[in-house]
Amino acid sequence: MHPAPSVILFTVMSGAGFGMLAFLGIGLPDVAGWVAFTFFAIAYVLAVGGLLASTFHLEHPERAIKAFSQWRTSWLSREGCCAVFTLIVMAVYGAGLVFLGTRWTALGLVGSVASVLTVFTTSMIYAQLRTVPRWHSPLTPALLLSLSLAGGALLTGQEKAAIALLVVAGAIQIMTWMKGDGALTASGSTLASATGLGTASTVRAFEPPHTGTNYLLNEFVYVVGRKHGLQLRVISFFLMILLPIGMLLLPFSHMFAALAVLSHLVGAVVSRWLFFAEAEHVVGLYYGKRTT
């Protein structure tokens, strides 16, 4: 899949933003007044900024509002509904903290759960796709949820929780890569199944379906060299997991905390680029871009 910058920014920014709201909803950190306003402002910039970035990937951004009407069948629509509900609930909860110095605990818990559900709905947009075997796995929502909560813990200054969540996210990321590398082969998809010609005999392409590119190739087929893929995995894992943990294990300072957050977000962007670039959509079999 062609890794569109808008989609990468959406998943990373909104994940961190809603992860931050999840912690704020349970009272971590315990802040009020203008300090609380600062935390909520950062969370909303990330969450809303990520959602706005996603609209740039739409063919007709002006029709984005129509996505909310398909919540019965569409994970994309459920994501939009959950996101709006969460932002409204947390805005009311945050207003109580900022302007009244009052913590409405029950409302905060509802907003925290809704924040996690929003990230889950985002992950299911990808995990539901049987046509992308690498994504069609319980590891996909586990990865996006763990990274979201790890980012939220970093941004809210929850050091112990951040370290634990980074360790969990790192383990899930490694498992995702290991299982994902063989997912297309394990799915049993071949050129015969991609063309619908059956398995009675060996099927091979006499000529490519097109002499030039098209929408399917631009959106669903992207080939990353094995060497470059490995290098990017190492870079993303170091920046996203190892360096932030190292920063947090040092004696606390605001500089180290800021570096941990920055490193994690940059590493998450690289990891998310690979998430899309290594997708291996089965349509690539039809176009001769996959060998399985």
C-alpha positions, 0 to 999 in steps of 0.5 A: 500500500502506498504510505500516504503521509496524511494517513500516517500522521492521522494514526500516530497523532490521533493515537497519542492524543486519545491515549493521552485523553485516556490517562487524563480521564482517570485523573493521571496526572492529578491537575486542575486549572490552567495546568489541566488546560495545557494537558487537554490542549496538547491532547486535543491538538494531537487527536483533532489534528490527526483526524483532520489529517485523515480527511486529506486522504479522501477523494472528496473531503467535503463528504467526510460527514457522510461517513458517520451514517454507516456506523452499523457496518463500517469501522470507519464510521464507528471510529468517527462516531466514537471520536466525536463522542469522546471529544465532547465528553472529555471537553465537558470533563476538562472544562470542569477541571479547568474552570470549576476545579471539579473532577467529575470522576464518572464522566472522566471514566466514560471518556477514558473508556471511549478514548480506548474504544476510539483507538480500537475502532481505528485499528479494526479498519485495518484488522478486518481486511482479509485482503491484507493478511499482514493486518488481518490479525489480533496483533494489529489492534493490540499494537495500535492500542499499546502504542497509543497508551504508551504515547499517552503515558509519556505525554502525561508524565506517567513514567512507570506506566510508560516503561511497562507499556513501551515494553509491551508495545515493543514485544507486540511490534516484534511479534507483528513483524515476525508473523506478518512476514509470512502472513501472505504465504500462510493465507494461501492466496496465489495468482490462481485465486487472485484471478479466479482461475482455480487450482486445476493447473499452474496459472501464470501471467502472459502479460501484465494487466496494464502497461502503466500505473493505476489507482490500485497500484498506487494505493495497494501495492508498494514494495519495500526492499528487504534490506531497507525494510530491516534497517527501518525496523531497527531505526523505528524500534530504537527510536520508538521503544529503546531510546524512550525507555533509556531516557525514562530510566535516567534521573528525571529531568524535563529535557529527558522526558521531552526527548523520550516523547519526541523519540517515541513519536518519530519512531512511531511515524517510521513504524507506521510508514512500514505498517502501510508500505509492507501491507502486501495487499493480495491485489499485487498477485494479480498485477505480478507484484508479488511472488506468492 
